[in-house]
Amino acid sequence: MQKRRIRLHSDDRPKQWYNVLADIKMNPPLGPDGKPIGPEMLAPVFPMNLIEQEVSTERWIDIPEAIQDVYSMWRATPLIRAINLERALGTPAKIYLKDESVSPAGSHKPNTAVAQAYYNKEFGIKRLTTETGAGQWGSALSFSCSQFGLECDVYMVRISFDQKPYRKTLMRTWGGNCFASPSDRTKAGRAVLERDPNTPGSLGIAISEAVEAAVSDETGQTRYSLGSVLNHVMMHQTVIGLEAKKQLEQEGVYPDVVIGCAGGGSNFAGLALPFAHDKINGKEVDIIPVEPAACPTLTKAAFSYDHGDEAGYTPLLAMHSLGHNFVPPPIHAGGLRYHGMAPIVCQLVVEGICRPESVNQIEAYTAGLQFARTEGIVTAPETNHALAQVVKEANKAKEEGKEKVILANLSGHGMLDLGAYEKFLDGKLEEVELPAEVLERAAAVLSQYPKPEILKSR
Amino acid sequence: MQKRRIRLHSDDRPKQWYNVLADIKMNPPLGPDGKPIGPEMLAPVFPMNLIEQEVSTERWIDIPEAIQDVYSMWRATPLIRAINLERALGTPAKIYLKDESVSPAGSHKPNTAVAQAYYNKEFGIKRLTTETGAGQWGSALSFSCSQFGLECDVYMVRISFDQKPYRKTLMRTWGGNCFASPSDRTKAGRAVLERDPNTPGSLGIAISEAVEAAVSDETGQTRYSLGSVLNHVMMHQTVIGLEAKKQLEQEGVYPDVVIGCAGGGSNFAGLALPFAHDKINGKEVDIIPVEPAACPTLTKAAFSYDHGDEAGYTPLLAMHSLGHNFVPPPIHAGGLRYHGMAPIVCQLVVEGICRPESVNQIEAYTAGLQFARTEGIVTAPETNHALAQVVKEANKAKEEGKEKVILANLSGHGMLDLGAYEKFLDGKLEEVELPAEVLERAAAVLSQYPKPEILKSR
């Protein structure tokens, strides 16, 4: 009987996060004047202890015991050896999946949500605001706020709010509040609604609303929390890759290929960064962020400076961007509908440390269905993009006759995304194309900002 | 940092199921003539290898390696020490929960579904039919059939089918077919629809349909599969209690109280039977099946012979029954809406080995919400009944100043039951009363059948 689940020895649980900023050069975020911003400019938005993490270049940052304690409610997560999928594909590859779906919120998102709730609580904050796409992040932050006694207001992209009504219930169950975005609660939201009352919304718009709601609270006790993109978020997620590496060590293997779906970049980075660290230090490993063909940031968009949100409240970040006013087509993987990408992930792509790929929606659900029928777990639409790439790499290994080791992130379960599965099973899920004029439009938007440097860390 | 999750050492995984029939006397099932039925009478309904298990009095039955292999996709399940809940209640009690929600289908149900799919496959069967209440069982059997390449037809109680549309999608995702019951696909279904076209359905009716669909397949390659009630189902579920016992041993404790919600009885029995075995052998332990006040089989109904289904297709079973034609009020815990109860559980109640309790719907959701906000996991409505009893016992321990050890079964997650949480959060979940005339009506129905003996095993 072959081992299907590799558990981490409890002594091997990470006590520190890995901070890739110790190992790569980055273009700094810029303020409205085009000059690098100082930490103090972020103070109305984030607590200072998190801002310090955002800019730290220490390679290892201690995980406070209170965070380790909450992590231990579901971590270390299992590493799954997908034997049934391997057999179904007839591949000589060994497929391993890091199962982040076992968290209370059903995804990797609590890894940073718990940390952010903790640091805000320590800083004396009473309420967090945030945006959410598919709803995974809003759920994760609601759960995490319930652990530390904080209030939580979530602005949810309207198309997901409508497609997934139970996500709101889940947030409420943990005591959070959830509003469809754009809403009439903020200036940013009202401006969008005036232009386009029927907009499906976007992560960019929802971020604008959440940031505005935080900074406009006159008591000073509200801060904003971001579930992806930022450096400290990527760092908190490294527990995924650190655990996976130890688990593979227990198996006596090292991955040839590391795969994660990428929307804002956090689940990908969480798994990939510890392996990127090895690659920077000379190890060979193919590291692949996978994005939807309908929102192809890394594979199609220019590396440029752009705002992280629609209204332009955030600093300019150096990233691949489809333009901060881009409203992505309504694909079902709401968590991958973002115009930009984490600057850390972009820098790794610029340096050739990561090799981005894109897959389309039908490919993704086809892989998800095959996975459910072999390995049992019904995965999130976002995760299905990673699985589609896993299938491609496993088939490639078969063609090449190579016993490759493939590691991918099972970023979340799909129990609250079954509406999309229903459509797919009925043959009604349509392929969504990227509108042809998007890249031209993006070029026009991005031309107004400075160009980031092409930095090489090696 | 206190340990929150107790994992089973992998060498300690059960290799055998515990069969309580070795330790207690039981009234036999009766045929239409009022005489005990022989195994051959069940042959059109179940494969002979499962019928043999149903009547076996061997204390330990080997778990085939192929079943252990599928179990290993999620078993051993974690035992959770509910530290946060203990703190919130201010109780000196130690609360442990066996987390069966981590299976692919989200509940304990695959423990027997996998076994039944395996034995049917071994017997040459191509398709299984079954009923489902809340949808947990139908999902579990669909998943299990996908593991062994069997077809799966599920008759789902209409009220749950309507309340939980995504359960159907989940079954389809694993390749199963799902029909609202009563349906027009069977004689039994059509008869009910004629009498009452707007019936919410019941487990009893759905069982009739699934049995009829199995026995009327002229190829002889279809059998019926039951997710609860029967002896072999209770036995397959004992992996829960066997694991929990070892995990508590690792903690150096033995439970004072063992709790499970009880609809048909399988998750309760799965946790409780290994402890009932100890109690039969002189150990002191309070074993509590918890049922909804709106469907109070063990706490209100007579111990009698009755059919397991609405149409009277099944043999007469010795059990507490509200009458096989009882249509339970539409409470949200669909898995607890059953007129009868597993004969094994009933016998244990008759003998005083188990002490049944009932809780109402609002108590159950109140406990579920408190659990979600302390321990993170959003539990199934059925499970919430067990949690309500946990809270009562923990409060009792507080009053008595006793450091009791409470063990309960977290039988499933509530990710597909959020509609009911939404109602509860909106204050719109109403208390459901048992109609006053039910017990009188039941007495009239049951008076036509023989009386079971009051057997004492000790």
Interface residues (C-beta under 8 A of the other chain):
Chain A: M1 Q2 K3 R4 R5 R7 E65 Q68 D69 S72 M73 W74 N84 V102 S103 P104 A105 G106 F143 S146 Q147 Y166 T169 L170 R172 T173 W174 G175 L369 A372 R373 T374 E375 G376 I377 V378 H413 M415 L416 L418 G419 Y421 E422 L425
Chain B: M1 Q2 K3 R4 R5 R7 E65 Q68 D69 S72 M73 W74 N84 V102 S103 P104 A105 G106 F143 S146 Q147 Y166 T169 L170 R172 T173 W174 G175 L369 A372 R373 E375 G376 I377 V378 H413 M415 L416 L418 G419 Y421 E422 L425
